[in-house]
Amino acid sequence: MLTDLRYAIRMLLKNPGFTCVAVLTIALGIGANSAIFSQINELILRPMPVKDPEKLMALVLIDPQGDYSNQNIPFPICRDYQEQSRAFSDLVAYATVRPPMQVGETTARVPVQLASANFFSTLGVAPVLGRGFSAEEDRNPAGQVSVVISSACWQERFGADPGVIGKILVLRPAYVQPLHCTIVGVAPPWFHGLEPEAPEVWIPAVMEAHFKKSERVDFRLVGRLAPAITRKEAVAELNVVTRNIAEKYKGAVIPGYEMEGIFPSDLRVELRYAALGRWGAFNSHRTLRRAAVLAAGVVGVILLIACANLANLLLARAANRRKEIAMRLSLGASRSRLLRQMLTESVLLALVGGAFALVFGVWANQLLCHFKPSAIRLLVESRLDGNVILFTVGLSILTGLLFGMVPAWQAIQFDLNSALKEERAAMNDAGLRLHVRDALAAAQVGLCLLLLMGAGLCLRSFLELHSANHGFNVRNTMIASLNLKGTGSSEETARQILEQLVQSVKALPGVRSASFASSFPLLGDGPWSMPVFEIEGYVRRKDEFLVMEFGNVGPDYFETLQIPVLSSSGAHLRERGALAWVNESFVRRYWPGINPIGKRVGPYEVAGVVNNSRVKNLWEEPEPYVYVQYLVPPLMRSDQLIRRLGHLLVRTEGDPKVLLPALRQAIQTASSGLDASRIQTMRQVVSSSLVGQRFTLILLASFAATALLLAVIGLYGVMSYLVTQRTKEIGIRVALGAQRRHVLGLVLKRGLLLVSLGLALGLAGALASTRLMSGLLFGITPTDPATFVSVALLLAAIALLACYLPARRATQVDPIVALRYE
């Protein structure tokens, strides 16, 4: 084996050009796969730094559709599971809330995690300073509030003060008195919790009563299986407990937990690893699986193209070594011995390429994470570890065997006498029999077409999404996000400021209309939601918990965004002070075939119906939505008002950018405390909301361009090799009177055959595989004819150009030189 390895190293060093091309090609193919695997490793495989992470299980509730990432588990139900279940030796509950936190004179909204007293002990996490929670602190909500802070919070907000234990920080959840909390511990720097978002503070779970008045508190359950209890047995017992809990509450809202909803009766339990990977057990695994399959398929295609390319390189190299191989056979070497030698060279090439692939994968990950939008959570910074290295080495060996087997086998399957005489077969003008090299080139074209089809469909979908009717008019419209932070304005004063601002903006020359809105979901602000205990005329289904999504809007809101009003009661806003409008989806969902005017939705009476508009996002069908229209901005609590006042919407006669200076001046005139820096046109808002789709499109297009480059290089290499091998024959044909166009046609005919075969294979594969993208497309089908035709024609043109260049070189062969060839 060492002899084979030494000889392989000498042969590769002897041909540095071939070696460099081969190593770079395989590094590109394996590097893309290593980069994707490193993401999968980070998201679902890498152990978290807790005690026995592989034994820590998350109790995940699954609905009949197979996924239920929003657990909606109120605190009393957590207590029920802890009391009734015997499957766990330790079962902890935690939930994340985001109240404002004050340290000294600085206030910021931070993630805070409510955690049961056994949280740190169950995870095996010992604070670096102080202690964790005691059982008494998790039983008495009226006692002293103890908190454990993260290492990052300790360093950034307390300057890494070693005397931080005993200091006070203040949490300010809305609708309750501020919580003055005593710091009792500091978590170690390597511990960031069990969720993708690291909390800054941990507080006893019993304090949830102080937070559920201002936001929904959804608990999650994680524990360690009891000794001698298998995972299957635990699931069976937990399903029984789940049914008992559902029977206990009988689909009713738990008193005091109206925001959390009801506990459905059709849930089942699934146990997932809670401390493996950064994705988290409670995020949608369906989304992760679909993304992982798609990404693995894309980079897998690139690797196959790279393998086909390298196999063609090795076939050409083996053909040039026919005499050497024949000499070794004639001197007594066995064919199996030569096969082993050539496979050793292939695997060595792949391992060298794999080493470069690791570097390429790390560099590519850093580059992508630098440019990726924050909305994309499926791309995280990755690190090299044993899993990634083992995967890369294993894939390199497998790839070396894959692309090396066929060339090695072909290299030893020839007639010894013909090889020693260096006889070559002639290129037959009539018979276009395909060789292995030709089949590999056609396969590259077909695989490349698959990726180009995917990129083409995503591009068409993105263009459709960008130009679709969103239910509102983006032309000549802008939106200003206003903030009163730090002004100290009272509720009544702030309301008057906004009311006067709207009137002053309406008076500006060139302004057609103006209005306000409490939230604008396309900016990532909302929509707001609240439980609805009754929708007049609608009979709730079993276990159905009605939640209404709504937004507070001002007069002329629909006129400003040009959202069509379909029907109206004729009620005047000035007379009523507030009107409720529902969209078409709301009527279709709750009042099909019924006149909605005058019906009640919770506390609101419906005054009209408006056209559906994509206020939540641009790619999903609009859901039921309620607009509560006010004559003047509604009163809000001071703590909310200081954080955000709302959004000012303005429609202009012409280009809205012309009015930007005047609008900024009007905002500053209304109040010097208003921040006028966040003003955008509605086109910019729409474009910004699609930043995730744009990044995904660029990523897929980059993969497709890489595949196209590899396929074109492979096709060019096959045709160039064909011309080189037939130089003498071409010279004879020209010497006997063949015209250059005949020679051009002879070579192009072979290239056209390869391209046609590759396109046929690629189209067949695309028709079958692009259906997997149906959930990612907007406005087009996975078999969109325009995309299929245009992409196929584009690839055909580029591939034929790659064939034309060697064919043109063939027409310039000098017969005298060719007849002296070799």
ZAMARGU-4260 file (C-alpha; in steps of 0.2 Angstrom, whole numbers, plus 5000, padded with zeros to 4 digits):
<rodrens>
0) 5000/5000/5000 | 5014/5012/5004 | 5022/5008/4987 | 5006/5013/4979 | 5005/5029/4989
5) 5023/5034/4985 | 5020/5030/4966 | 5004/5040/4966 | 5012/5055/4974 | 5026/5055/4961
10) 5013/5053/4947 | 5003/5068/4953 | 5018/5079/4956 | 5024/5074/4938 | 5008/5082/4931
15) 5005/5098/4941 | 4993/5105/4929 | 4982/5090/4929 | 4983/5089/4948 | 4979/5107/4952
20) 4963/5106/4940 | 4958/5090/4948 | 4961/5096/4966 | 4952/5113/4964 | 4937/5104/4955
25) 4935/5091/4969 | 4938/5105/4982 | 4923/5115/4975 | 4912/5099/4975 | 4916/5093/4992
30) 4918/5110/5000 | 4900/5114/4995 | 4894/5098/5004 | 4905/5101/5019 | 4898/5118/5021
35) 4880/5112/5021 | 4884/5097/5033 | 4893/5110/5044 | 4876/5119/5045 | 4866/5103/5049
40) 4879/5099/5062 | 4877/5116/5070 | 4858/5115/5069 | 4854/5098/5075 | 4870/5088/5079
45) 4883/5098/5089 | 4880/5094/5108 | 4877/5109/5120 | 4889/5112/5134 | 4877/5104/5147
50) 4878/5087/5157 | 4875/5072/5146 | 4867/5082/5132 | 4861/5066/5123 | 4850/5061/5138
55) 4841/5078/5139 | 4824/5076/5130 | 4811/5089/5126 | 4793/5086/5128 | 4786/5092/5111
60) 4767/5093/5108 | 4762/5088/5090 | 4746/5092/5082 | 4737/5081/5069 | 4746/5089/5055
65) 4763/5083/5062 | 4771/5099/5068 | 4767/5110/5083 | 4781/5122/5086 | 4771/5135/5096
70) 4768/5125/5112 | 4756/5137/5121 | 4758/5128/5137 | 4752/5138/5152 | 4761/5137/5169
75) 4747/5127/5177 | 4749/5113/5163 | 4768/5113/5167 | 4763/5109/5185 | 4751/5095/5179
80) 4765/5087/5169 | 4777/5088/5183 | 4765/5080/5195 | 4758/5067/5184 | 4773/5061/5174
85) 4784/5047/5180 | 4794/5046/5164 | 4807/5059/5169 | 4819/5059/5184 | 4820/5078/5182
90) 4808/5089/5172 | 4811/5108/5170 | 4800/5121/5163 | 4805/5137/5155 | 4798/5152/5145
95) 4805/5167/5137 | 4798/5184/5139 | 4805/5201/5133 | 4802/5215/5146 | 4812/5231/5148
100) 4826/5229/5160 | 4834/5244/5169 | 4852/5244/5176 | 4856/5260/5183 | 4850/5274/5172
105) 4850/5262/5156 | 4834/5253/5151 | 4834/5240/5137 | 4822/5227/5131 | 4831/5210/5134
110) 4826/5192/5133 | 4822/5185/5150 | 4819/5167/5154 | 4807/5161/5167 | 4814/5144/5174
115) 4809/5132/5187 | 4821/5130/5202 | 4829/5114/5196 | 4834/5122/5179 | 4852/5124/5182
120) 4854/5108/5192 | 4846/5097/5179 | 4857/5104/5165 | 4872/5102/5176 | 4877/5120/5175
125) 4885/5128/5190 | 4886/5147/5191 | 4903/5155/5191 | 4898/5167/5204 | 4884/5164/5217
130) 4871/5151/5216 | 4856/5145/5206 | 4837/5145/5212 | 4831/5137/5228 | 4815/5127/5228
135) 4807/5141/5240 | 4811/5154/5227 | 4800/5145/5214 | 4785/5143/5226 | 4782/5160/5233
140) 4778/5174/5219 | 4777/5187/5233 | 4794/5185/5241 | 4811/5192/5236 | 4814/5191/5217
145) 4830/5182/5214 | 4838/5182/5197 | 4853/5173/5188 | 4862/5184/5175 | 4871/5178/5160
150) 4890/5180/5158 | 4887/5193/5144 | 4875/5203/5154 | 4888/5203/5169 | 4902/5209/5158
155) 4892/5222/5147 | 4880/5229/5160 | 4890/5227/5176 | 4907/5229/5170 | 4912/5211/5176
160) 4911/5217/5194 | 4916/5203/5205 | 4904/5210/5218 | 4889/5209/5207 | 4880/5197/5219
165) 4867/5206/5229 | 4865/5220/5217 | 4848/5226/5210 | 4841/5226/5192 | 4823/5231/5188
170) 4812/5222/5176 | 4797/5233/5170 | 4783/5221/5162 | 4768/5231/5157 | 4752/5233/5167
175) 4761/5228/5184 | 4773/5236/5196 | 4791/5235/5192 | 4800/5220/5199 | 4816/5224/5209
180) 4827/5209/5207 | 4842/5203/5217 | 4856/5195/5208 | 4860/5179/5216 | 4871/5171/5202
185) 4881/5173/5186 | 4880/5159/5173 | 4896/5152/5165 | 4901/5161/5149 | 4899/5145/5139
190) 4880/5143/5144 | 4868/5152/5133 | 4852/5142/5137 | 4843/5129/5126 | 4836/5141/5113
195) 4843/5150/5098 | 4841/5167/5107 | 4852/5168/5122 | 4843/5175/5138 | 4852/5189/5148
200) 4842/5185/5164 | 4834/5169/5172 | 4820/5172/5185 | 4810/5159/5194 | 4796/5152/5184
205) 4783/5156/5198 | 4785/5175/5193 | 4776/5171/5177 | 4760/5180/5184 | 4769/5197/5183
210) 4772/5194/5164 | 4757/5186/5157 | 4746/5202/5159 | 4757/5210/5145 | 4762/5196/5134
215) 4758/5177/5131 | 4770/5166/5141 | 4772/5149/5133 | 4782/5137/5143 | 4792/5122/5137
220) 4796/5106/5146 | 4813/5098/5146 | 4819/5083/5156 | 4830/5068/5159 | 4822/5051/5157
225) 4820/5041/5173 | 4832/5026/5175 | 4826/5010/5166 | 4813/5020/5156 | 4815/5019/5137
230) 4810/5033/5125 | 4796/5023/5118 | 4789/5019/5135 | 4791/5037/5140 | 4781/5043/5125
235) 4767/5031/5129 | 4765/5037/5147 | 4766/5055/5142 | 4752/5053/5129 | 4741/5046/5143
240) 4746/5061/5154 | 4742/5073/5139 | 4725/5065/5137 | 4721/5067/5156 | 4726/5085/5156
245) 4715/5088/5140 | 4701/5080/5149 | 4704/5090/5165 | 4702/5107/5156 | 4689/5100/5143
250) 4694/5113/5130 | 4691/5128/5141 | 4702/5143/5144 | 4711/5142/5161 | 4705/5156/5171
255) 4719/5170/5172 | 4727/5163/5156 | 4716/5169/5142 | 4731/5175/5132 | 4738/5157/5131
260) 4723/5149/5124 | 4716/5132/5127 | 4724/5115/5128 | 4718/5104/5113 | 4712/5086/5115
265) 4720/5079/5099 | 4738/5082/5104 | 4751/5069/5105 | 4769/5069/5113 | 4785/5068/5103
270) 4802/5067/5112 | 4816/5076/5104 | 4834/5079/5109 | 4834/5096/5118 | 4853/5099/5119
275) 4859/5094/5102 | 4861/5108/5089 | 4856/5126/5090 | 4840/5125/5080 | 4831/5119/5096
280) 4819/5105/5099 | 4804/5117/5099 | 4806/5125/5082 | 4798/5118/5066 | 4808/5102/5061
285) 4797/5101/5046 | 4805/5117/5040 | 4822/5112/5044 | 4820/5095/5036 | 4813/5103/5020
290) 4828/5116/5019 | 4841/5102/5023 | 4834/5091/5009 | 4834/5105/4997 | 4851/5111/5001
295) 4859/5094/5001 | 4851/5090/4984 | 4858/5106/4977 | 4876/5103/4983 | 4874/5084/4979
300) 4871/5089/4961 | 4886/5100/4961 | 4897/5086/4968 | 4890/5074/4955 | 4895/5086/4941
305) 4912/5088/4949 | 4914/5069/4949 | 4909/5067/4931 | 4921/5081/4927 | 4935/5072/4936
310) 4931/5056/4929 | 4933/5063/4911 | 4950/5070/4916 | 4955/5053/4922 | 4949/5045/4907
315) 4959/5057/4896 | 4974/5054/4907 | 4972/5035/4906 | 4971/5036/4887 | 4987/5045/4887
320) 4995/5032/4898 | 4989/5017/4888 | 5007/5013/4882 | 5014/5014/4900 | 5000/5003/4906
325) 5003/4991/4892 | 5021/4990/4896 | 5018/4986/4914 | 5006/4973/4909 | 5018/4965/4897
330) 5031/4965/4911 | 5020/4954/4922 | 5009/4967/4932 | 4991/4960/4935 | 4976/4970/4930
335) 4970/4970/4948 | 4987/4977/4954 | 4985/4991/4941 | 4967/4994/4946 | 4972/4997/4964
340) 4986/5008/4959 | 4975/5020/4949 | 4961/5020/4963 | 4975/5025/4975 | 4979/5040/4964
345) 4960/5044/4963 | 4958/5043/4982 | 4974/5053/4986 | 4967/5067/4974 | 4951/5067/4983
350) 4959/5068/5000 | 4970/5083/4995 | 4954/5091/4988 | 4945/5087/5004 | 4958/5096/5014
355) 4956/5112/5003 | 4937/5109/5004 | 4938/5111/5023 | 4946/5128/5021 | 4934/5133/5007
360) 4919/5127/5018 | 4924/5138/5033 | 4928/5153/5021 | 4911/5151/5012 | 4902/5150/5029
365) 4910/5166/5035 | 4906/5175/5019 | 4888/5170/5019 | 4885/5174/5037 | 4893/5191/5035
370) 4880/5195/5021 | 4865/5185/5026 | 4849/5195/5032 | 4845/5193/5050 | 4828/5185/5045
375) 4837/5169/5039 | 4839/5158/5054 | 4844/5142/5044 | 4862/5149/5041 | 4873/5151/5057
380) 4891/5152/5060 | 4899/5135/5060 | 4915/5128/5067 | 4926/5114/5063 | 4924/5099/5074
385) 4926/5080/5073 | 4909/5077/5064 | 4913/5089/5050 | 4931/5082/5048 | 4925/5064/5048
390) 4911/5069/5036 | 4923/5077/5024 | 4936/5063/5025 | 4923/5050/5022 | 4915/5059/5008
395) 4932/5062/5000 | 4936/5043/5000 | 4919/5039/4993 | 4921/5052/4980 | 4938/5046/4975
400) 4932/5029/4973 | 4916/5035/4964 | 4925/5046/4950 | 4940/5034/4950 | 4932/5017/4947
405) 4926/5019/4930 | 4942/5027/4923 | 4953/5014/4931 | 4942/5000/4925 | 4942/5007/4907
410) 4961/5010/4908 | 4965/4992/4910 | 4952/4985/4898 | 4960/4986/4881 | 4970/4975/4868
415) 4988/4974/4873 | 4995/4973/4855 | 4985/4988/4850 | 4990/4998/4865 | 5009/4994/4861
420) 5006/5000/4843 | 4997/5015/4849 | 4982/5012/4837 | 4968/5023/4838 | 4950/5021/4833
425) 4944/5033/4819 | 4930/5045/4822 | 4915/5039/4812 | 4905/5052/4803 | 4890/5040/4802
430) 4890/5031/4818 | 4889/5042/4833 | 4892/5028/4846 | 4894/5036/4863 | 4908/5032/4875
435) 4910/5033/4893 | 4917/5051/4892 | 4902/5056/4881 | 4889/5049/4894 | 4898/5058/4908
440) 4897/5075/4898 | 4879/5072/4894 | 4876/5068/4913 | 4884/5085/4918 | 4873/5095/4906
445) 4858/5086/4913 | 4862/5089/4931 | 4867/5107/4927 | 4850/5109/4920 | 4842/5103/4936
450) 4850/5117/4946 | 4847/5130/4932 | 4828/5126/4932 | 4827/5128/4951 | 4836/5145/4950
455) 4825/5150/4936 | 4809/5145/4945 | 4815/5155/4960 | 4819/5170/4949 | 4802/5169/4941
460) 4793/5167/4958 | 4803/5182/4965 | 4798/5193/4950 | 4780/5188/4952 | 4781/5192/4971
465) 4788/5209/4968 | 4776/5214/4955 | 4760/5206/4961 | 4745/5215/4967 | 4748/5216/4986
470) 4731/5223/4989 | 4738/5241/4992 | 4746/5253/4980 | 4765/5256/4983 | 4767/5270/4971
475) 4769/5287/4977 | 4768/5282/4996 | 4779/5283/5010 | 4779/5278/5028 | 4788/5286/5043
480) 4791/5276/5059 | 4789/5288/5074 | 4797/5286/5091 | 4795/5296/5107 | 4808/5287/5117
485) 4816/5299/5130 | 4804/5314/5127 | 4794/5311/5143 | 4778/5316/5134 | 4762/5311/5143
490) 4749/5300/5135 | 4737/5314/5130 | 4751/5325/5124 | 4758/5312/5113 | 4741/5308/5105
495) 4739/5327/5101 | 4756/5327/5093 | 4752/5313/5081 | 4734/5321/5077 | 4742/5338/5074
500) 4756/5330/5064 | 4744/5321/5052 | 4734/5337/5049 | 4750/5347/5045 | 4756/5334/5033
505) 4740/5334/5024 | 4742/5352/5022 | 4759/5350/5013 | 4759/5354/4994 | 4759/5338/4984
510) 4751/5327/4998 | 4735/5318/4993 | 4731/5310/5009 | 4739/5305/5026 | 4735/5293/5040
515) 4742/5284/5055 | 4744/5265/5060 | 4749/5258/5077 | 4758/5244/5067 | 4764/5239/5050
520) 4768/5221/5049 | 4779/5222/5033 | 4791/5232/5044 | 4792/5218/5056 | 4780/5227/5068
525) 4765/5216/5072 | 4752/5211/5068 | 4744/5212/5085 | 4733/5198/5091 | 4721/5195/5105
530) 4709/5182/5110 | 4691/5183/5104 | 4678/5174/5115 | 4664/5176/5102 | 4661/5180/5084
535) 4643/5183/5082 | 4635/5170/5071 | 4650/5158/5071 | 4650/5142/5080 | 4667/5137/5086
540) 4674/5120/5082 | 4680/5108/5095 | 4696/5114/5104 | 4696/5130/5093 | 4703/5145/5101
545) 4699/5161/5092 | 4713/5174/5090 | 4710/5190/5081 | 4724/5199/5072 | 4721/5217/5071
550) 4729/5234/5069 | 4724/5251/5075 | 4723/5263/5060 | 4717/5281/5058 | 4706/5291/5046
555) 4709/5290/5027 | 4720/5274/5030 | 4712/5264/5016 | 4712/5280/5005 | 4731/5282/5008
560) 4736/5264/5004 | 4722/5263/4991 | 4714/5247/4999 | 4697/5246/4990 | 4682/5246/5002
565) 4670/5232/4996 | 4655/5237/5007 | 4651/5249/5021 | 4637/5253/5034 | 4639/5271/5030
570) 4643/5275/5048 | 4654/5291/5050 | 4670/5290/5060 | 4668/5307/5067 | 4651/5302/5074
575) 4656/5285/5081 | 4675/5289/5086 | 4680/5271/5081 | 4675/5259/5067 | 4679/5241/5064
580) 4683/5234/5047 | 4686/5216/5042 | 4695/5209/5026 | 4688/5197/5014 | 4697/5182/5022
585) 4688/5186/5038 | 4671/5185/5030 | 4675/5169/5020 | 4682/5161/5036 | 4668/5166/5048
590) 4653/5172/5039 | 4652/5164/5022 | 4636/5169/5013 | 4631/5181/5027 | 4631/5200/5027
595) 4644/5205/5040 | 4639/5223/5042 | 4633/5225/5060 | 4640/5208/5066 | 4651/5209/5082
600) 4669/5203/5083 | 4672/5202/5102 | 4669/5220/5108 | 4669/5228/5090 | 4654/5230/5078
605) 4659/5228/5060 | 4656/5243/5049 | 4663/5237/5033 | 4673/5225/5022 | 4689/5229/5013
610) 4699/5220/5000 | 4712/5208/5006 | 4729/5215/5007 | 4746/5207/5011 | 4750/5216/5027
615) 4758/5202/5036 | 4770/5196/5022 | 4769/5196/5003 | 4770/5177/5000 | 4756/5170/5010
620) 4738/5172/5007 | 4730/5185/5018 | 4723/5178/5034 | 4707/5185/5043 | 4711/5203/5049
625) 4702/5217/5058 | 4706/5235/5056 | 4700/5246/5071 | 4699/5264/5064 | 4700/5278/5076
630) 4697/5297/5073 | 4711/5301/5085 | 4726/5289/5091 | 4720/5278/5105 | 4727/5281/5122
635) 4741/5269/5126 | 4751/5266/5142 | 4766/5277/5144 | 4779/5264/5144 | 4773/5257/5127
640) 4771/5275/5121 | 4789/5280/5125 | 4795/5265/5115 | 4785/5267/5099 | 4771/5279/5094
645) 4767/5272/5077 | 4768/5275/5059 | 4763/5290/5048 | 4758/5285/5030 | 4758/5298/5017
650) 4752/5297/4998 | 4759/5310/4987 | 4754/5317/4970 | 4771/5313/4962 | 4788/5306/4967
655) 4787/5304/4986 | 4806/5307/4988 | 4803/5325/4983 | 4793/5328/4998 | 4806/5320/5010
660) 4813/5337/5016 | 4796/5344/5019 | 4790/5329/5029 | 4805/5329/5040 | 4803/5347/5044
665) 4784/5344/5048 | 4789/5330/5060 | 4802/5340/5069 | 4790/5355/5070 | 4777/5344/5078
670) 4789/5338/5092 | 4808/5340/5093 | 4808/5323/5102 | 4801/5314/5087 | 4814/5303/5077
675) 4812/5307/5059 | 4826/5296/5053 | 4816/5281/5048 | 4806/5287/5033 | 4805/5275/5018
680) 4795/5274/5002 | 4783/5260/5001 | 4793/5252/4987 | 4808/5252/4999 | 4797/5243/5012
685) 4791/5230/5000 | 4809/5227/4994 | 4816/5226/5011 | 4802/5213/5016 | 4809/5202/5002
690) 4827/5202/5008 | 4827/5184/5014 | 4820/5178/4997 | 4832/5189/4988 | 4847/5181/4997
695) 4840/5163/4994 | 4839/5167/4976 | 4857/5174/4975 | 4863/5158/4984 | 4854/5146/4973
700) 4859/5156/4957 | 4877/5155/4963 | 4876/5136/4965 | 4868/5135/4948 | 4882/5146/4940
705) 4895/5135/4948 | 4887/5119/4941 | 4885/5128/4924 | 4904/5132/4924 | 4909/5114/4929
710) 4897/5107/4915 | 4904/5119/4902 | 4922/5115/4906 | 4918/5096/4906 | 4909/5097/4889
715) 4923/5108/4882 | 4936/5096/4889 | 4927/5081/4880 | 4926/5090/4864 | 4944/5096/4865
720) 4950/5079/4869 | 4940/5072/4854 | 4949/5084/4842 | 4966/5081/4850 | 4964/5062/4848
725) 4958/5064/4830 | 4970/5077/4824 | 4979/5065/4812 | 4962/5058/4805 | 4956/5076/4802
730) 4972/5080/4793 | 4969/5065/4782 | 4951/5071/4778 | 4957/5088/4774 | 4971/5082/4763
735) 4958/5071/4754 | 4947/5086/4750 | 4936/5088/4765 | 4929/5106/4767 | 4932/5115/4783
740) 4913/5116/4785 | 4912/5097/4784 | 4925/5095/4798 | 4915/5108/4808 | 4899/5099/4806
745) 4908/5082/4810 | 4913/5089/4827 | 4898/5099/4831 | 4887/5084/4827 | 4895/5075/4841
750) 4893/5090/4852 | 4875/5092/4847 | 4871/5074/4852 | 4879/5076/4869 | 4870/5092/4872
755) 4853/5085/4866 | 4855/5069/4877 | 4859/5080/4892 | 4845/5092/4890 | 4833/5077/4888
760) 4839/5069/4904 | 4839/5086/4913 | 4821/5090/4908 | 4815/5073/4913 | 4823/5075/4930
765) 4817/5093/4932 | 4799/5088/4929 | 4800/5075/4943 | 4811/5085/4955 | 4805/5103/4954
770) 4788/5098/4961 | 4797/5098/4978 | 4799/5117/4977 | 4780/5119/4976 | 4779/5127/4993
775) 4793/5139/4989 | 4786/5147/4974 | 4773/5161/4972 | 4762/5164/4957 | 4769/5150/4946
780) 4769/5131/4945 | 4784/5120/4948 | 4783/5115/4929 | 4781/5133/4923 | 4783/5131/4903
785) 4791/5148/4901 | 4805/5144/4913 | 4808/5127/4906 | 4809/5133/4888 | 4820/5148/4892
790) 4832/5139/4904 | 4834/5125/4892 | 4838/5136/4877 | 4850/5146/4888 | 4859/5131/4893
795) 4859/5124/4875 | 4866/5140/4868 | 4881/5140/4881 | 4884/5121/4879 | 4885/5123/4860
800) 4897/5137/4861 | 4908/5126/4872 | 4907/5113/4858 | 4910/5126/4844 | 4927/5132/4851
805) 4935/5115/4849 | 4926/5112/4833 | 4933/5128/4826 | 4950/5123/4831 | 4948/5107/4821
810) 4945/5116/4805 | 4961/5125/4807 | 4972/5109/4807 | 4986/5109/4794 | 4986/5093/4785
815) 5005/5093/4784 | 5007/5095/4802 | 4993/5083/4806 | 5001/5069/4796 | 5017/5071/4805
820) 5007/5071/4822 | 5016/5059/4834
</rodrens>
